[in-house]
Amino acid sequence: MRYQELSYWLSSVDEPLTPRPGLAGDTDADVVIVGAGYTGLWTAYYLAEADPALRIVVLEKEIAGYGASGRNGGWCSALFPTSLPALARRHGRDRALAMQRAMQETVREVGRVVAAEGIDCDWRAGGTVVLARTDAQLSRARAAVAEAREHGLADEDLVLLDAAEAADRCHAEGVRGGTYTPHCAAVHPAKLVRGLARAVERRGVRIVERTPVTALRPGAAVTPAGVVRAPVVVRATEGFTPALPGQRRAVAPVYSLMVATEPLPASTWAQIGLGERETFSDYRHVIIYGQRTADGRLAFGGRGAPYHFGSRVRPGYDREPRVFAALRRVLGEIFPVLGPEVPVSHTWGGPLGVARDWAASVGLDRSTGLAWAGGYVGDGVGTSNLAGRTLADLIRGADSELTALPWVNHRSPRWEPEPLRWLAVNAGLKVMFSADEAEARTGRPSRRAAAFSRLLGH
Ligand SMILES: Cc1cc2nc3c(=O)[nH]c(=O)nc-3n(C[C@H](O)[C@H](O)[C@H](O)COP(=O)(O)OP(=O)(O)OC[C@H]3O[C@@H](n4cnc5c(N)ncnc54)[C@H](O)[C@@H]3O)c2cc1C
């Protein structure tokens, strides 16, 4: 497989992506981790840091960063898939706020490790600007700030921008206002995951690549090349989880797709802004996200690719020409300075993991030694670091502020069997798309989309 072709990011790392040696026979370990994305690697990192004597093996079916960690939008944000009001309803206001503060701290923690380990990943903590370009979007921006205040966040966390302030950060067409949060860094995601893999190896962790795990059971991860026996087995497979035996309905793999432009000239950047490399989005329903890369491109993505029957994940699903064309069109609408033919050089995508109740979770079943983390939807760059630190505490039996957070040991319900799952996920996407179209026409907020969000418990 040509791993460089999986994303613009993997094509632009300064290394050849040669797989590490695979497993050669049975072996024993203290902890075996399945999946060498951020989740698996952060878990290995903090475990090895806390106890250098631990024998830790990471099993990866392809190479470190093959999954979403090598392909994402590069927002290392404090976003958490369950909204603050929904967390407050389920766990109370104080625990919801503690979760949000832990996420904010996580952005700083990733920045700290990146610096301490010398991971050269174009890290820039420039925050996020979310634009409002219609009346309906403006009302959602206002509501987001009001909601944040109500739940204990301040102007330093999320501030409403008027049209001039928003345009000052990001000069998008028709901008009416927006919000700004400082709690986000733009990052080159593949350089982060690859650098992290090297950092864990320096701490004595063994990463085994091109070694698919075919079964997980208490005390063992089974592969065609041998069994790794360990009292603790960590599942860190996110969007690929449904392919594991017994896990088909654990998360739904939903695809997010991206495009990257050619490097843009300084004159274009002078018109667009994003001078702090702020990550950017807008208040439409179907999520879009972008960043100004360190080499002067716009990397821009969105949801909207179909969910595939039976939670199937296939390389071909990463490429959906209709979605790439839509992303290009939307990018051109937001930044007309890019001209009628937005100069796109790369297109790619990948699966992320959505739990049935939209709630990310991390946990360890002490009776079996089976641990897991995931269900981050599109917010795993930061959240996986919090998961890794939390798993390290859980596995070492250390009670901490992290192990008391509300997402710890949360069990999401399973998704419905097919064809219900397929119908529900794709119907949801349709509602959000048509809501955006209607809002663009009328400027009025869509009641159907709001009702659908409430149904999901957002
Ligand atoms: C296009 C896109 C854009 C995104 N943008 C953002 C963003 O800007 N910000 C953000 O916070 N989040 C974003 N996300 C989500 C984020 O990338 C993920 O939540 C995060 O990378 C998940 O990390 P992970 O380690 O849990 O999973 P992954 O990175 O998917 O890693 C799982 C690993 O497990 C391996 N694996 C799976 N099954 C097996 C098996 N049976 N045996 C051995 N190995 C196995 C896979 O090969 C893979 O390497 C985006 C996702 C996508 C796809």
The ligand as an ORCA input file, in Angstrom:
! r2SCAN-3c Opt
* xyz 0 1
  C     -11.093     13.520      7.619
  C     -11.117     13.615      9.113
  C     -10.994     14.866      9.717
  C     -10.983     14.976     11.099
  N     -10.719     16.196     11.662
  C     -10.556     16.292     13.002
  C     -10.116     17.491     13.583
  O      -9.780     18.469     12.909
  N     -10.021     17.547     14.941
  C     -10.331     16.484     15.728
  O     -10.254     16.596     16.954
  N     -10.691     15.295     15.184
  C     -10.788     15.168     13.851
  N     -11.112     13.971     13.300
  C     -11.250     12.806     14.180
  C      -9.882     12.340     14.680
  O      -8.987     12.261     13.605
  C     -10.027     10.985     15.340
  O     -11.019     11.080     16.363
  C      -8.750     10.495     15.980
  O      -7.684     10.532     15.058
  C      -8.961      9.077     16.493
  O      -7.730      8.549     16.885
  P      -7.668      7.004     17.229
  O      -6.275      6.689     17.568
  O      -8.701      6.686     18.255
  O      -8.154      6.272     15.903
  P      -7.389      6.096     14.495
  O      -6.453      7.194     14.236
  O      -8.419      5.805     13.471
  O      -6.487      4.832     14.750
  C      -6.989      3.533     14.855
  C      -5.853      2.619     14.437
  O      -6.213      1.284     14.726
  C      -5.732      0.465     13.684
  N      -6.530     -0.745     13.697
  C      -7.863     -0.842     13.486
  N      -8.269     -2.109     13.580
  C      -7.166     -2.840     13.883
  C      -6.946     -4.224     14.088
  N      -7.934     -5.114     14.007
  N      -5.689     -4.642     14.367
  C      -4.658     -3.751     14.462
  N      -4.828     -2.429     14.243
  C      -6.060     -1.976     13.973
  C      -5.958      1.303     12.442
  O      -5.159      0.863     11.350
  C      -5.574      2.683     12.939
  O      -4.208      2.979     12.736
  C     -11.160     13.815     11.906
  C     -11.309     12.574     11.309
  C     -11.292     12.451      9.922
  C     -11.425     11.098      9.298
*
